[in-house]
Amino acid sequence: MEKQTPNIWPALAELAPMYQETAQVLAERIKLLRAQPPDPGNRHVLARRLAMLEAMRREARELSVLTARYYERGYFRNAKYTV
């Protein structure tokens, strides 16, 4: 009798909501940072931080779509995430 190992990895579709949630948290943080009064001394630091957070949010949204639709027939995957 063949022994089966349990699948401990979540299915890709199960990861999609986690990426969506992460993207939402990042969007809220970006909104808070943009609402802060400008500080001329930290302008460049804030700009770099916002750029990094926006890149992270964009990737989280892209990965959410990719993981949700990965197994759909005819879905054209983002070339950025293909090997």
PDB file with SEQRES, HELIX, SHEET and CRYST1 records, atoms N, CA, C and O in Angstrom:
SEQRES   1 A   83  MET GLU LYS GLN THR PRO ASN ILE TRP PRO ALA LEU ALA          
SEQRES   2 A   83  GLU LEU ALA PRO MET TYR GLN GLU THR ALA GLN VAL LEU          
SEQRES   3 A   83  ALA GLU ARG ILE LYS LEU LEU ARG ALA GLN PRO PRO ASP          
SEQRES   4 A   83  PRO GLY ASN ARG HIS VAL LEU ALA ARG ARG LEU ALA MET          
SEQRES   5 A   83  LEU GLU ALA MET ARG ARG GLU ALA ARG GLU LEU SER VAL          
SEQRES   6 A   83  LEU THR ALA ARG TYR TYR GLU ARG GLY TYR PHE ARG ASN          
SEQRES   7 A   83  ALA LYS TYR THR VAL                                          
HELIX    1 AA1 LEU A   12  ALA A   35  1                                  24    
HELIX    2 AA2 PRO A   40  ASN A   42  5                                   3    
HELIX    3 AA3 ARG A   43  ARG A   69  1                                  27    
HELIX    4 AA4 ALA A   79  TYR A   81  5                                   3    
CRYST1    1.000    1.000    1.000  90.00  90.00  90.00 P 1           1          
ATOM      1  N   MET A   1       0.841  -1.175   0.000  1.00  0.00           N  
ATOM      2  CA  MET A   1       0.000   0.000   0.000  1.00  0.00           C  
ATOM      3  C   MET A   1       0.888   1.241   0.000  1.00  0.00           C  
ATOM      4  O   MET A   1       1.828   1.339   0.789  1.00  0.00           O  
ATOM      5  N   GLU A   2       0.586   2.192  -0.892  1.00  0.00           N  
ATOM      6  CA  GLU A   2       1.389   3.396  -1.042  1.00  0.00           C  
ATOM      7  C   GLU A   2       1.036   4.405   0.041  1.00  0.00           C  
ATOM      8  O   GLU A   2      -0.131   4.712   0.283  1.00  0.00           O  
ATOM      9  N   LYS A   3       2.071   4.902   0.675  1.00  0.00           N  
ATOM     10  CA  LYS A   3       1.862   5.881   1.738  1.00  0.00           C  
ATOM     11  C   LYS A   3       1.868   7.291   1.126  1.00  0.00           C  
ATOM     12  O   LYS A   3       2.798   7.655   0.406  1.00  0.00           O  
ATOM     13  N   GLN A   4       0.840   8.065   1.414  1.00  0.00           N  
ATOM     14  CA  GLN A   4       0.755   9.419   0.885  1.00  0.00           C  
ATOM     15  C   GLN A   4       1.245  10.409   1.929  1.00  0.00           C  
ATOM     16  O   GLN A   4       0.941  10.301   3.117  1.00  0.00           O  
ATOM     17  N   THR A   5       2.007  11.369   1.447  1.00  0.00           N  
ATOM     18  CA  THR A   5       2.463  12.414   2.351  1.00  0.00           C  
ATOM     19  C   THR A   5       1.432  13.539   2.341  1.00  0.00           C  
ATOM     20  O   THR A   5       0.888  13.872   1.288  1.00  0.00           O  
ATOM     21  N   PRO A   6       1.167  14.115   3.489  1.00  0.00           N  
ATOM     22  CA  PRO A   6       0.177  15.193   3.536  1.00  0.00           C  
ATOM     23  C   PRO A   6       0.692  16.431   2.809  1.00  0.00           C  
ATOM     24  O   PRO A   6       1.887  16.727   2.836  1.00  0.00           O  
ATOM     25  N   ASN A   7      -0.208  17.139   2.169  1.00  0.00           N  
ATOM     26  CA  ASN A   7       0.148  18.361   1.458  1.00  0.00           C  
ATOM     27  C   ASN A   7       0.127  19.515   2.455  1.00  0.00           C  
ATOM     28  O   ASN A   7      -0.937  19.946   2.899  1.00  0.00           O  
ATOM     29  N   ILE A   8       1.317  20.010   2.801  1.00  0.00           N  
ATOM     30  CA  ILE A   8       1.407  21.083   3.786  1.00  0.00           C  
ATOM     31  C   ILE A   8       1.420  22.457   3.129  1.00  0.00           C  
ATOM     32  O   ILE A   8       1.312  23.470   3.820  1.00  0.00           O  
ATOM     33  N   TRP A   9       1.551  22.509   1.815  1.00  0.00           N  
ATOM     34  CA  TRP A   9       1.601  23.789   1.107  1.00  0.00           C  
ATOM     35  C   TRP A   9       0.194  24.206   0.694  1.00  0.00           C  
ATOM     36  O   TRP A   9      -0.577  23.388   0.193  1.00  0.00           O  
ATOM     37  N   PRO A  10      -0.141  25.477   0.905  1.00  0.00           N  
ATOM     38  CA  PRO A  10      -1.485  25.924   0.491  1.00  0.00           C  
ATOM     39  C   PRO A  10      -1.597  25.980  -1.028  1.00  0.00           C  
ATOM     40  O   PRO A  10      -0.608  26.205  -1.725  1.00  0.00           O  
ATOM     41  N   ALA A  11      -2.788  25.778  -1.521  1.00  0.00           N  
ATOM     42  CA  ALA A  11      -3.032  25.909  -2.956  1.00  0.00           C  
ATOM     43  C   ALA A  11      -2.862  27.375  -3.337  1.00  0.00           C  
ATOM     44  O   ALA A  11      -3.059  28.272  -2.517  1.00  0.00           O  
ATOM     45  N   LEU A  12      -2.498  27.597  -4.579  1.00  0.00           N  
ATOM     46  CA  LEU A  12      -2.277  28.969  -5.023  1.00  0.00           C  
ATOM     47  C   LEU A  12      -3.506  29.843  -4.808  1.00  0.00           C  
ATOM     48  O   LEU A  12      -3.380  31.004  -4.421  1.00  0.00           O  
ATOM     49  N   ALA A  13      -4.688  29.296  -5.054  1.00  0.00           N  
ATOM     50  CA  ALA A  13      -5.918  30.077  -4.876  1.00  0.00           C  
ATOM     51  C   ALA A  13      -6.104  30.496  -3.421  1.00  0.00           C  
ATOM     52  O   ALA A  13      -6.727  31.523  -3.150  1.00  0.00           O  
ATOM     53  N   GLU A  14      -5.574  29.718  -2.486  1.00  0.00           N  
ATOM     54  CA  GLU A  14      -5.674  30.071  -1.071  1.00  0.00           C  
ATOM     55  C   GLU A  14      -4.743  31.224  -0.716  1.00  0.00           C  
ATOM     56  O   GLU A  14      -4.966  31.915   0.278  1.00  0.00           O  
ATOM     57  N   LEU A  15      -3.710  31.439  -1.513  1.00  0.00           N  
ATOM     58  CA  LEU A  15      -2.779  32.531  -1.250  1.00  0.00           C  
ATOM     59  C   LEU A  15      -3.307  33.873  -1.737  1.00  0.00           C  
ATOM     60  O   LEU A  15      -2.907  34.916  -1.221  1.00  0.00           O  
ATOM     61  N   ALA A  16      -4.194  33.860  -2.716  1.00  0.00           N  
ATOM     62  CA  ALA A  16      -4.693  35.098  -3.313  1.00  0.00           C  
ATOM     63  C   ALA A  16      -5.270  36.066  -2.281  1.00  0.00           C  
ATOM     64  O   ALA A  16      -4.921  37.246  -2.313  1.00  0.00           O  
ATOM     65  N   PRO A  17      -6.141  35.622  -1.364  1.00  0.00           N  
ATOM     66  CA  PRO A  17      -6.680  36.571  -0.375  1.00  0.00           C  
ATOM     67  C   PRO A  17      -5.597  37.155   0.537  1.00  0.00           C  
ATOM     68  O   PRO A  17      -5.706  38.295   0.989  1.00  0.00           O  
ATOM     69  N   MET A  18      -4.570  36.377   0.799  1.00  0.00           N  
ATOM     70  CA  MET A  18      -3.480  36.889   1.635  1.00  0.00           C  
ATOM     71  C   MET A  18      -2.740  38.018   0.926  1.00  0.00           C  
ATOM     72  O   MET A  18      -2.385  39.020   1.545  1.00  0.00           O  
ATOM     73  N   TYR A  19      -2.512  37.853  -0.367  1.00  0.00           N  
ATOM     74  CA  TYR A  19      -1.872  38.911  -1.144  1.00  0.00           C  
ATOM     75  C   TYR A  19      -2.783  40.132  -1.231  1.00  0.00           C  
ATOM     76  O   TYR A  19      -2.307  41.266  -1.167  1.00  0.00           O  
ATOM     77  N   GLN A  20      -4.091  39.909  -1.377  1.00  0.00           N  
ATOM     78  CA  GLN A  20      -5.035  41.032  -1.426  1.00  0.00           C  
ATOM     79  C   GLN A  20      -5.008  41.816  -0.118  1.00  0.00           C  
ATOM     80  O   GLN A  20      -5.001  43.047  -0.115  1.00  0.00           O  
ATOM     81  N   GLU A  21      -4.993  41.089   0.977  1.00  0.00           N  
ATOM     82  CA  GLU A  21      -4.955  41.737   2.291  1.00  0.00           C  
ATOM     83  C   GLU A  21      -3.670  42.535   2.464  1.00  0.00           C  
ATOM     84  O   GLU A  21      -3.695  43.654   2.977  1.00  0.00           O  
ATOM     85  N   THR A  22      -2.566  41.972   2.044  1.00  0.00           N  
ATOM     86  CA  THR A  22      -1.278  42.662   2.132  1.00  0.00           C  
ATOM     87  C   THR A  22      -1.297  43.935   1.299  1.00  0.00           C  
ATOM     88  O   THR A  22      -0.819  44.978   1.744  1.00  0.00           O  
ATOM     89  N   ALA A  23      -1.846  43.853   0.090  1.00  0.00           N  
ATOM     90  CA  ALA A  23      -1.936  45.027  -0.773  1.00  0.00           C  
ATOM     91  C   ALA A  23      -2.783  46.113  -0.129  1.00  0.00           C  
ATOM     92  O   ALA A  23      -2.459  47.296  -0.235  1.00  0.00           O  
ATOM     93  N   GLN A  24      -3.864  45.725   0.536  1.00  0.00           N  
ATOM     94  CA  GLN A  24      -4.732  46.697   1.203  1.00  0.00           C  
ATOM     95  C   GLN A  24      -4.009  47.372   2.363  1.00  0.00           C  
ATOM     96  O   GLN A  24      -4.115  48.586   2.537  1.00  0.00           O  
ATOM     97  N   VAL A  25      -3.281  46.602   3.152  1.00  0.00           N  
ATOM     98  CA  VAL A  25      -2.522  47.173   4.277  1.00  0.00           C  
ATOM     99  C   VAL A  25      -1.479  48.163   3.752  1.00  0.00           C  
ATOM    100  O   VAL A  25      -1.303  49.243   4.316  1.00  0.00           O  
ATOM    101  N   LEU A  26      -0.799  47.791   2.684  1.00  0.00           N  
ATOM    102  CA  LEU A  26       0.199  48.688   2.092  1.00  0.00           C  
ATOM    103  C   LEU A  26      -0.454  49.965   1.556  1.00  0.00           C  
ATOM    104  O   LEU A  26       0.097  51.055   1.708  1.00  0.00           O  
ATOM    105  N   ALA A  27      -1.624  49.832   0.932  1.00  0.00           N  
ATOM    106  CA  ALA A  27      -2.328  51.003   0.410  1.00  0.00           C  
ATOM    107  C   ALA A  27      -2.710  51.961   1.541  1.00  0.00           C  
ATOM    108  O   ALA A  27      -2.606  53.178   1.392  1.00  0.00           O  
ATOM    109  N   GLU A  28      -3.149  51.408   2.659  1.00  0.00           N  
ATOM    110  CA  GLU A  28      -3.502  52.238   3.807  1.00  0.00           C  
ATOM    111  C   GLU A  28      -2.283  52.964   4.359  1.00  0.00           C  
ATOM    112  O   GLU A  28      -2.365  54.134   4.734  1.00  0.00           O  
ATOM    113  N   ARG A  29      -1.162  52.272   4.406  1.00  0.00           N  
ATOM    114  CA  ARG A  29       0.073  52.900   4.909  1.00  0.00           C  
ATOM    115  C   ARG A  29       0.531  54.016   3.972  1.00  0.00           C  
ATOM    116  O   ARG A  29       0.973  55.072   4.426  1.00  0.00           O  
ATOM    117  N   ILE A  30       0.425  53.780   2.673  1.00  0.00           N  
ATOM    118  CA  ILE A  30       0.791  54.806   1.692  1.00  0.00           C  
ATOM    119  C   ILE A  30      -0.094  56.037   1.874  1.00  0.00           C  
ATOM    120  O   ILE A  30       0.386  57.169   1.830  1.00  0.00           O  
ATOM    121  N   LYS A  31      -1.376  55.806   2.077  1.00  0.00           N  
ATOM    122  CA  LYS A  31      -2.322  56.903   2.273  1.00  0.00           C  
ATOM    123  C   LYS A  31      -1.964  57.714   3.517  1.00  0.00           C  
ATOM    124  O   LYS A  31      -2.016  58.944   3.495  1.00  0.00           O  
ATOM    125  N   LEU A  32      -1.603  57.028   4.595  1.00  0.00           N  
ATOM    126  CA  LEU A  32      -1.219  57.717   5.833  1.00  0.00           C  
ATOM    127  C   LEU A  32       0.040  58.555   5.645  1.00  0.00           C  
ATOM    128  O   LEU A  32       0.119  59.686   6.123  1.00  0.00           O  
ATOM    129  N   LEU A  33       1.022  57.992   4.945  1.00  0.00           N  
ATOM    130  CA  LEU A  33       2.270  58.726   4.729  1.00  0.00           C  
ATOM    131  C   LEU A  33       2.051  59.954   3.848  1.00  0.00           C  
ATOM    132  O   LEU A  33       2.654  61.001   4.083  1.00  0.00           O  
ATOM    133  N   ARG A  34       1.201  59.831   2.848  1.00  0.00           N  
ATOM    134  CA  ARG A  34       0.925  60.973   1.973  1.00  0.00           C  
ATOM    135  C   ARG A  34       0.145  62.065   2.697  1.00  0.00           C  
ATOM    136  O   ARG A  34       0.228  63.235   2.323  1.00  0.00           O  
ATOM    137  N   ALA A  35      -0.606  61.698   3.719  1.00  0.00           N  
ATOM    138  CA  ALA A  35      -1.413  62.664   4.458  1.00  0.00           C  
ATOM    139  C   ALA A  35      -0.590  63.457   5.476  1.00  0.00           C  
ATOM    140  O   ALA A  35      -1.056  64.465   6.008  1.00  0.00           O  
ATOM    141  N   GLN A  36       0.621  63.002   5.740  1.00  0.00           N  
ATOM    142  CA  GLN A  36       1.465  63.706   6.699  1.00  0.00           C  
ATOM    143  C   GLN A  36       1.868  65.072   6.147  1.00  0.00           C  
ATOM    144  O   GLN A  36       2.049  65.232   4.940  1.00  0.00           O  
ATOM    145  N   PRO A  37       2.007  66.055   7.042  1.00  0.00           N  
ATOM    146  CA  PRO A  37       2.478  67.360   6.573  1.00  0.00           C  
ATOM    147  C   PRO A  37       3.913  67.233   6.044  1.00  0.00           C  
ATOM    148  O   PRO A  37       4.721  66.508   6.625  1.00  0.00           O  
ATOM    149  N   PRO A  38       4.231  67.922   4.965  1.00  0.00           N  
ATOM    150  CA  PRO A  38       5.566  67.790   4.374  1.00  0.00           C  
ATOM    151  C   PRO A  38       6.652  68.314   5.305  1.00  0.00           C  
ATOM    152  O   PRO A  38       6.495  69.352   5.948  1.00  0.00           O  
ATOM    153  N   ASP A  39       7.738  67.586   5.362  1.00  0.00           N  
ATOM    154  CA  ASP A  39       8.904  67.977   6.144  1.00  0.00           C  
ATOM    155  C   ASP A  39      10.069  68.103   5.173  1.00  0.00           C  
ATOM    156  O   ASP A  39      10.547  67.097   4.649  1.00  0.00           O  
ATOM    157  N   PRO A  40      10.533  69.327   4.927  1.00  0.00           N  
ATOM    158  CA  PRO A  40      11.589  69.516   3.922  1.00  0.00           C  
ATOM    159  C   PRO A  40      12.856  68.702   4.199  1.00  0.00           C  
ATOM    160  O   PRO A  40      13.545  68.299   3.261  1.00  0.00           O  
ATOM    161  N   GLY A  41      13.163  68.461   5.450  1.00  0.00           N  
ATOM    162  CA  GLY A  41      14.364  67.705   5.790  1.00  0.00           C  
ATOM    163  C   GLY A  41      14.258  66.224   5.458  1.00  0.00           C  
ATOM    164  O   GLY A  41      15.271  65.573   5.202  1.00  0.00           O  
ATOM    165  N   ASN A  42      13.043  65.687   5.459  1.00  0.00           N  
ATOM    166  CA  ASN A  42      12.842  64.254   5.208  1.00  0.00           C  
ATOM    167  C   ASN A  42      12.148  63.977   3.880  1.00  0.00           C  
ATOM    168  O   ASN A  42      11.658  62.869   3.657  1.00  0.00           O  
ATOM    169  N   ARG A  43      12.101  64.954   3.010  1.00  0.00           N  
ATOM    170  CA  ARG A  43      11.382  64.803   1.747  1.00  0.00           C  
ATOM    171  C   ARG A  43      11.910  63.626   0.924  1.00  0.00           C  
ATOM    172  O   ARG A  43      11.126  62.844   0.386  1.00  0.00           O  
ATOM    173  N   HIS A  44      13.227  63.501   0.826  1.00  0.00           N  
ATOM    174  CA  HIS A  44      13.814  62.423   0.020  1.00  0.00           C  
ATOM    175  C   HIS A  44      13.611  61.053   0.672  1.00  0.00           C  
ATOM    176  O   HIS A  44      13.387  60.057  -0.016  1.00  0.00           O  
ATOM    177  N   VAL A  45      13.692  61.014   1.982  1.00  0.00           N  
ATOM    178  CA  VAL A  45      13.469  59.757   2.705  1.00  0.00           C  
ATOM    179  C   VAL A  45      12.034  59.291   2.498  1.00  0.00           C  
ATOM    180  O   VAL A  45      11.786  58.114   2.233  1.00  0.00           O  
ATOM    181  N   LEU A  46      11.093  60.220   2.620  1.00  0.00           N  
ATOM    182  CA  LEU A  46       9.685  59.882   2.437  1.00  0.00           C  
ATOM    183  C   LEU A  46       9.409  59.447   1.000  1.00  0.00           C  
ATOM    184  O   LEU A  46       8.646  58.508   0.773  1.00  0.00           O  
ATOM    185  N   ALA A  47      10.018  60.116   0.038  1.00  0.00           N  
ATOM    186  CA  ALA A  47       9.820  59.750  -1.372  1.00  0.00           C  
ATOM    187  C   ALA A  47      10.330  58.339  -1.643  1.00  0.00           C  
ATOM    188  O   ALA A  47       9.672  57.567  -2.340  1.00  0.00           O  
ATOM    189  N   ARG A  48      11.495  57.998  -1.099  1.00  0.00           N  
ATOM    190  CA  ARG A  48      12.028  56.638  -1.280  1.00  0.00           C  
ATOM    191  C   ARG A  48      11.145  55.602  -0.601  1.00  0.00           C  
ATOM    192  O   ARG A  48      10.904  54.525  -1.146  1.00  0.00           O  
ATOM    193  N   ARG A  49      10.667  55.932   0.586  1.00  0.00           N  
ATOM    194  CA  ARG A  49       9.801  55.003   1.319  1.00  0.00           C  
ATOM    195  C   ARG A  49       8.490  54.770   0.580  1.00  0.00           C  
ATOM    196  O   ARG A  49       8.023  53.636   0.475  1.00  0.00           O  
ATOM    197  N   LEU A  50       7.895  55.852   0.066  1.00  0.00           N  
ATOM    198  CA  LEU A  50       6.659  55.719  -0.699  1.00  0.00           C  
ATOM    199  C   LEU A  50       6.878  54.904  -1.968  1.00  0.00           C  
ATOM    200  O   LEU A  50       6.039  54.079  -2.329  1.00  0.00           O  
ATOM    201  N   ALA A  51       7.996  55.130  -2.644  1.00  0.00           N  
ATOM    202  CA  ALA A  51       8.285  54.368  -3.863  1.00  0.00           C  
ATOM    203  C   ALA A  51       8.406  52.878  -3.551  1.00  0.00           C  
ATOM    204  O   ALA A  51       7.912  52.045  -4.311  1.00  0.00           O  
ATOM    205  N   MET A  52       9.047  52.545  -2.457  1.00  0.00           N  
ATOM    206  CA  MET A  52       9.199  51.142  -2.071  1.00  0.00           C  
ATOM    207  C   MET A  52       7.849  50.526  -1.701  1.00  0.00           C  
ATOM    208  O   MET A  52       7.542  49.407  -2.112  1.00  0.00           O  
ATOM    209  N   LEU A  53       7.055  51.246  -0.937  1.00  0.00           N  
ATOM    210  CA  LEU A  53       5.736  50.737  -0.547  1.00  0.00           C  
ATOM    211  C   LEU A  53       4.820  50.569  -1.765  1.00  0.00           C  
ATOM    212  O   LEU A  53       4.058  49.605  -1.843  1.00  0.00           O  
ATOM    213  N   GLU A  54       4.897  51.503  -2.708  1.00  0.00           N  
ATOM    214  CA  GLU A  54       4.075  51.392  -3.917  1.00  0.00           C  
ATOM    215  C   GLU A  54       4.489  50.188  -4.760  1.00  0.00           C  
ATOM    216  O   GLU A  54       3.637  49.506  -5.331  1.00  0.00           O  
ATOM    217  N   ALA A  55       5.791  49.926  -4.839  1.00  0.00           N  
ATOM    218  CA  ALA A  55       6.268  48.747  -5.570  1.00  0.00           C  
ATOM    219  C   ALA A  55       5.793  47.463  -4.882  1.00  0.00           C  
ATOM    220  O   ALA A  55       5.379  46.514  -5.548  1.00  0.00           O  
ATOM    221  N   MET A  56       5.854  47.442  -3.569  1.00  0.00           N  
ATOM    222  CA  MET A  56       5.392  46.277  -2.822  1.00  0.00           C  
ATOM    223  C   MET A  56       3.894  46.064  -3.011  1.00  0.00           C  
ATOM    224  O   MET A  56       3.442  44.930  -3.167  1.00  0.00           O  
ATOM    225  N   ARG A  57       3.112  47.167  -2.999  1.00  0.00           N  
ATOM    226  CA  ARG A  57       1.669  47.058  -3.198  1.00  0.00           C  
ATOM    227  C   ARG A  57       1.344  46.548  -4.600  1.00  0.00           C  
ATOM    228  O   ARG A  57       0.469  45.699  -4.772  1.00  0.00           O  
ATOM    229  N   ARG A  58       2.051  47.070  -5.598  1.00  0.00           N  
ATOM    230  CA  ARG A  58       1.831  46.640  -6.984  1.00  0.00           C  
ATOM    231  C   ARG A  58       2.120  45.147  -7.137  1.00  0.00           C  
ATOM    232  O   ARG A  58       1.343  44.424  -7.761  1.00  0.00           O  
ATOM    233  N   GLU A  59       3.227  44.689  -6.572  1.00  0.00           N  
ATOM    234  CA  GLU A  59       3.566  43.267  -6.657  1.00  0.00           C  
ATOM    235  C   GLU A  59       2.562  42.399  -5.909  1.00  0.00           C  
ATOM    236  O   GLU A  59       2.218  41.314  -6.376  1.00  0.00           O  
ATOM    237  N   ALA A  60       2.092  42.858  -4.763  1.00  0.00           N  
ATOM    238  CA  ALA A  60       1.089  42.086  -4.012  1.00  0.00           C  
ATOM    239  C   ALA A  60      -0.197  41.963  -4.819  1.00  0.00           C  
ATOM    240  O   ALA A  60      -0.809  40.895  -4.850  1.00  0.00           O  
ATOM    241  N   ARG A  61      -0.617  43.053  -5.478  1.00  0.00           N  
ATOM    242  CA  ARG A  61      -1.825  42.988  -6.313  1.00  0.00           C  
ATOM    243  C   ARG A  61      -1.611  42.045  -7.496  1.00  0.00           C  
ATOM    244  O   ARG A  61      -2.488  41.243  -7.815  1.00  0.00           O  
ATOM    245  N   GLU A  62      -0.451  42.138  -8.145  1.00  0.00           N  
ATOM    246  CA  GLU A  62      -0.159  41.266  -9.283  1.00  0.00           C  
ATOM    247  C   GLU A  62      -0.145  39.800  -8.861  1.00  0.00           C  
ATOM    248  O   GLU A  62      -0.685  38.942  -9.560  1.00  0.00           O  
ATOM    249  N   LEU A  63       0.475  39.518  -7.715  1.00  0.00           N  
ATOM    250  CA  LEU A  63       0.532  38.135  -7.236  1.00  0.00           C  
ATOM    251  C   LEU A  63      -0.832  37.633  -6.792  1.00  0.00           C  
ATOM    252  O   LEU A  63      -1.119  36.441  -6.899  1.00  0.00           O  
ATOM    253  N   SER A  64      -1.669  38.526  -6.299  1.00  0.00           N  
ATOM    254  CA  SER A  64      -3.028  38.134  -5.936  1.00  0.00           C  
ATOM    255  C   SER A  64      -3.784  37.647  -7.161  1.00  0.00           C  
ATOM    256  O   SER A  64      -4.440  36.606  -7.122  1.00  0.00           O  
ATOM    257  N   VAL A  65      -3.690  38.399  -8.243  1.00  0.00           N  
ATOM    258  CA  VAL A  65      -4.369  38.004  -9.477  1.00  0.00           C  
ATOM    259  C   VAL A  65      -3.759  36.718 -10.028  1.00  0.00           C  
ATOM    260  O   VAL A  65      -4.481  35.812 -10.445  1.00  0.00           O  
ATOM    261  N   LEU A  66      -2.448  36.642 -10.028  1.00  0.00           N  
ATOM    262  CA  LEU A  66      -1.765  35.458 -10.553  1.00  0.00           C  
ATOM    263  C   LEU A  66      -2.156  34.200  -9.788  1.00  0.00           C  
ATOM    264  O   LEU A  66      -2.465  33.174 -10.393  1.00  0.00           O  
ATOM    265  N   THR A  67      -2.145  34.276  -8.466  1.00  0.00           N  
ATOM    266  CA  THR A  67      -2.461  33.088  -7.677  1.00  0.00           C  
ATOM    267  C   THR A  67      -3.938  32.722  -7.751  1.00  0.00           C  
ATOM    268  O   THR A  67      -4.289  31.545  -7.669  1.00  0.00           O  
ATOM    269  N   ALA A  68      -4.800  33.711  -7.903  1.00  0.00           N  
ATOM    270  CA  ALA A  68      -6.231  33.423  -7.999  1.00  0.00           C  
ATOM    271  C   ALA A  68      -6.591  32.777  -9.333  1.00  0.00           C  
ATOM    272  O   ALA A  68      -7.495  31.944  -9.397  1.00  0.00           O  
ATOM    273  N   ARG A  69      -5.891  33.157 -10.390  1.00  0.00           N  
ATOM    274  CA  ARG A  69      -6.287  32.711 -11.729  1.00  0.00           C  
ATOM    275  C   ARG A  69      -5.279  31.763 -12.372  1.00  0.00           C  
ATOM    276  O   ARG A  69      -5.398  31.461 -13.560  1.00  0.00           O  
ATOM    277  N   TYR A  70      -4.306  31.295 -11.630  1.00  0.00           N  
ATOM    278  CA  TYR A  70      -3.195  30.513 -12.181  1.00  0.00           C  
ATOM    279  C   TYR A  70      -3.654  29.295 -12.988  1.00  0.00           C  
ATOM    280  O   TYR A  70      -3.092  29.006 -14.045  1.00  0.00           O  
ATOM    281  N   TYR A  71      -4.648  28.598 -12.507  1.00  0.00           N  
ATOM    282  CA  TYR A  71      -5.073  27.357 -13.154  1.00  0.00           C  
ATOM    283  C   TYR A  71      -6.193  27.546 -14.175  1.00  0.00           C  
ATOM    284  O   TYR A  71      -6.656  26.568 -14.762  1.00  0.00           O  
ATOM    285  N   GLU A  72      -6.637  28.786 -14.398  1.00  0.00           N  
ATOM    286  CA  GLU A  72      -7.689  29.027 -15.381  1.00  0.00           C  
ATOM    287  C   GLU A  72      -7.143  28.841 -16.788  1.00  0.00           C  
ATOM    288  O   GLU A  72      -6.080  29.354 -17.137  1.00  0.00           O  
ATOM    289  N   ARG A  73      -7.867  28.121 -17.557  1.00  0.00           N  
ATOM    290  CA  ARG A  73      -7.479  27.922 -18.946  1.00  0.00           C  
ATOM    291  C   ARG A  73      -7.608  29.246 -19.687  1.00  0.00           C  
ATOM    292  O   ARG A  73      -8.610  29.950 -19.558  1.00  0.00           O  
ATOM    293  N   GLY A  74      -6.599  29.569 -20.450  1.00  0.00           N  
ATOM    294  CA  GLY A  74      -6.625  30.781 -21.253  1.00  0.00           C  
ATOM    295  C   GLY A  74      -6.161  32.029 -20.522  1.00  0.00           C  
ATOM    296  O   GLY A  74      -6.087  33.104 -21.118  1.00  0.00           O  
ATOM    297  N   TYR A  75      -5.848  31.900 -19.236  1.00  0.00           N  
ATOM    298  CA  TYR A  75      -5.369  33.068 -18.491  1.00  0.00           C  
ATOM    299  C   TYR A  75      -3.950  33.380 -18.927  1.00  0.00           C  
ATOM    300  O   TYR A  75      -3.076  32.515 -18.870  1.00  0.00           O  
ATOM    301  N   PHE A  76      -3.718  34.600 -19.358  1.00  0.00           N  
ATOM    302  CA  PHE A  76      -2.390  35.030 -19.789  1.00  0.00           C  
ATOM    303  C   PHE A  76      -1.641  35.557 -18.583  1.00  0.00           C  
ATOM    304  O   PHE A  76      -1.981  36.603 -18.030  1.00  0.00           O  
ATOM    305  N   ARG A  77      -0.619  34.822 -18.182  1.00  0.00           N  
ATOM    306  CA  ARG A  77       0.141  35.187 -16.989  1.00  0.00           C  
ATOM    307  C   ARG A  77       1.086  36.347 -17.271  1.00  0.00           C  
ATOM    308  O   ARG A  77       1.574  36.521 -18.388  1.00  0.00           O  
ATOM    309  N   ASN A  78       1.323  37.116 -16.253  1.00  0.00           N  
ATOM    310  CA  ASN A  78       2.274  38.209 -16.337  1.00  0.00           C  
ATOM    311  C   ASN A  78       3.665  37.629 -16.589  1.00  0.00           C  
ATOM    312  O   ASN A  78       4.116  36.763 -15.840  1.00  0.00           O  
ATOM    313  N   ALA A  79       4.338  38.088 -17.620  1.00  0.00           N  
ATOM    314  CA  ALA A  79       5.655  37.562 -17.986  1.00  0.00           C  
ATOM    315  C   ALA A  79       6.667  37.781 -16.865  1.00  0.00           C  
ATOM    316  O   ALA A  79       7.663  37.063 -16.779  1.00  0.00           O  
ATOM    317  N   LYS A  80       6.424  38.743 -16.032  1.00  0.00           N  
ATOM    318  CA  LYS A  80       7.314  39.043 -14.905  1.00  0.00           C  
ATOM    319  C   LYS A  80       7.432  37.857 -13.936  1.00  0.00           C  
ATOM    320  O   LYS A  80       8.456  37.683 -13.275  1.00  0.00           O  
ATOM    321  N   TYR A  81       6.368  37.047 -13.865  1.00  0.00           N  
ATOM    322  CA  TYR A  81       6.343  35.950 -12.913  1.00  0.00           C  
ATOM    323  C   TYR A  81       6.410  34.573 -13.557  1.00  0.00           C  
ATOM    324  O   TYR A  81       6.002  33.584 -12.948  1.00  0.00           O  
ATOM    325  N   THR A  82       6.914  34.497 -14.768  1.00  0.00           N  
ATOM    326  CA  THR A  82       7.076  33.212 -15.419  1.00  0.00           C  
ATOM    327  C   THR A  82       8.555  32.907 -15.581  1.00  0.00           C  
ATOM    328  O   THR A  82       9.388  33.810 -15.654  1.00  0.00           O  
ATOM    329  N   VAL A  83       8.860  31.641 -15.637  1.00  0.00           N  
ATOM    330  CA  VAL A  83      10.252  31.216 -15.758  1.00  0.00           C  
ATOM    331  C   VAL A  83      10.574  30.958 -17.214  1.00  0.00           C  
ATOM    332  O   VAL A  83      11.701  30.589 -17.541  1.00  0.00           O  
TER     333      VAL A  83                                                      
END                                                                             
